[in-house]
Amino acid sequence: MNPLKIVVISAGLSQPSSTRLLADRMSGATTEALAAQGRAVEVQTVELREYARDIMDNMLTGFATERLEVLKTELVGANAVIAVSPIFSQSLSGLFKSFLDVLDTKSMVNKPVFLGATAGTKRHSLALEYAIRPVFSYLRAAVAPTLVFAASDDWGESSDQAELNTRIEAGATEFAGMLVGATLADKSHQDGLETVDFEQMLRSGGIEF
């Protein structure tokens, strides 16, 4: 069985960056989750900052450089994508948005995507839901339900990374399930709640339909 190919896109601007650190953690957790299901993974990590000039040239001329065209081809051919962006002005970075703008509109259709973001404070965490997820929904990608956000506090020496690790592992498990075609785990019992079978409830009350 051929290994699954995952392209990891880090849109961090600094080097090293917390964005790349989160991308590595997400790809590592995904690799482990897939290994537990007997699937091998080939991971290609891309630092988008290295393609900044190529992306701008593509936007201005309408033509991709050879190295950018190779990246586009790798993305289209991948089984799935992990994408992590820093949050700027309550949205994804301009570099990341520009890269998405130069992709073919069909590049991400039905492709499983695991999304993450980083920012200075946790008050920016909702940007993942209202600014970044909609972009990938517009591209018709299959976005994993759990999104992963990491603030600066999550990386400090005094921080408790248990919550971040839990989010990463939960998202990676869902993402791996999407990749192997498995049904996502039912989380209804995790909160101590049970899923109500309304059809059975109605029938027990004497209502037939």
N, C-alpha and C positions, 0 to 999 in steps of 0.2 A: 504494500500500500504506500503510495507516494505521500511524503510529508505535506502537511498543510502549510501554505505560504501566507505569512502575515507581514504586511508593511506597517511599520510604526513611524508616525510622523510627529516630530517634536518641533513646535513653532517657537520655542524659546529664543530670545535674542542674545542673552548673555552666554558666556561659556566659562565654567560650567553653569548650568541653570537648574532651578528646581523643576522646571517643566520637563527637562530631559530626565531628571531623577524620577519624577512621577511616571513618565512614559516607560522607563526601564522596569519600575516596580509593577506596572500594569501588564507589560509583556511577559515578565517573569512569572507572575501569578497565572496568566493565561496558559503559558507553556506547561506549568505544573498541573493545571486543571485538565488540560488535554492529555498529558502523559498518564494521568490517573484513569483516563478512558482508553488508553492504549494507542493514542495518536501522536505521531512525531510532528514536530513543527520546525519550519525554516523561517527565521525572523530577520527582516531587513529593516534597520533603523535609519531614518533620514533626519538630519538636522536641516530644517527648512531655511535657516539663516544662510546656509552655504549656497542656496539657489536664489537668493534675493535679487541679484542683478539679472539672472536669467528670466525670472518671473516678470520683472518690470519690462524687460526687452520684449517679452511675449505680449504683454499688454499694449505696448506702444506700437509694435510692428505687426502683430497678429501671427507671428511665426515663432515657434519654439526653437531654442538652441538644441544641439544634439544631446547634451547631457540632460536637459529638461525633458526632451522627448523620451529619453530612456526611462526617466522617473515616471512619466505618465504611463508608459507601457507596463512598467513594473506594477504600478497601482492597479491598472485595469486587469492585469493577470493574477493579482493576489486573490486568495480566498477570502481575506478579511483585512480590515484596517483598524489600527489603534491610533487615535488622533488626540493630541494634547496641546492646548494653547494657553498662553498667559491671558489674563483678563485685562483689557485696556478699555477705559471708558464704558464699562459695563457690557463689553462684547468681546468676541474673539479678536486676536491681533490683526492689524491691517495686512501683515505679511501672509498670514494664514488665509484670510479672506481673498487676497489677490491670487493666491495659489488655486483656491477653489474656483475662482472666476476664469482661469485659463484652462481648466479641465473641460473635456468634452462633457456635455450635459448628461450623457448616458454612462459615464465612468463609474458612478456609485450606485446605480440602480440595483436594488436587492442585495447589495453587498453588506455583510455584517460589519458593524462599526462599534467600537468600544471607545466612548468619549471621556476625556478628563480635562481639567483646567486647574490653573494655579493663580493665586493672587496674594496680595499682602495681608488681607484680613478676610475673615469668614463672611463678612457682610456682602461680599461679591459672589457668594456661592450660587445664588439663584440665577446668575447670568447663564449658567450651563443650561438651565431649563428654558428660559425665555429668550435667549439670544443665540445659543450655539446649537441646541437640539433642533430648532426650527430650520436652520440652514441645511442640515443633513436630511431632515424630513423633506424639504423642498427638492433635494437631489435624489429623493426616493431611496435613500439608504435604509437598511434595516438596523436601527440603533438599539443596542442592548439597553434594557430597562434601567439598570443602575448606572448612574453617572458618578464619576469620582472627582471630588474637589479637594485641593490641598492648599491651605493657607501657610504663611511663613511660620506660624506657631507650630504647625504640624511637624516641622523639621528640626525644631530647636532641641538642644540636649536635654532640656528639662521637660519636654513635651511627652505626653503619653500617646504613642502612636497606635494604640490598640484600636481606636475608632477608625482611623485611616486604614489600617490593615484590614479591618472588617469590611469596609466599603470596597476596597480593592479586591478582596477575595470573593465577595458576593458578586461583584460585577464580572469578575473573571469566570466564575462558575456559570453564570448566565450566558456569557459570551461564548464559552466553550460549548455549552449546550446548543447554541445556535449553529455553531460550526459543524458539529457532528450530526445535526438534525434531531437532537434529543428534545424532548418536551421539557420546558423550563419547570423547575421545581415549584410545587405549589407552596406558597408562603402563608397560606391562610392559617396554619396552625402555629406559626412562629409567634403570633401576637396573642395566642390563647383563644382565638376565635375559630369557629367552624363555619364552613360554607353551607348556606341553607339551600336545600333542594326544594324550591318553591313548588315544583310539580307534585312532589310527594306530599308536601304540606297541604296543597289544595285537595288532592285525592283523599287524604286522611280526613278532611273536613266534609267529604261527601260531594265534592265538586268534580264532575267529570268533563273532559273536553277532548 
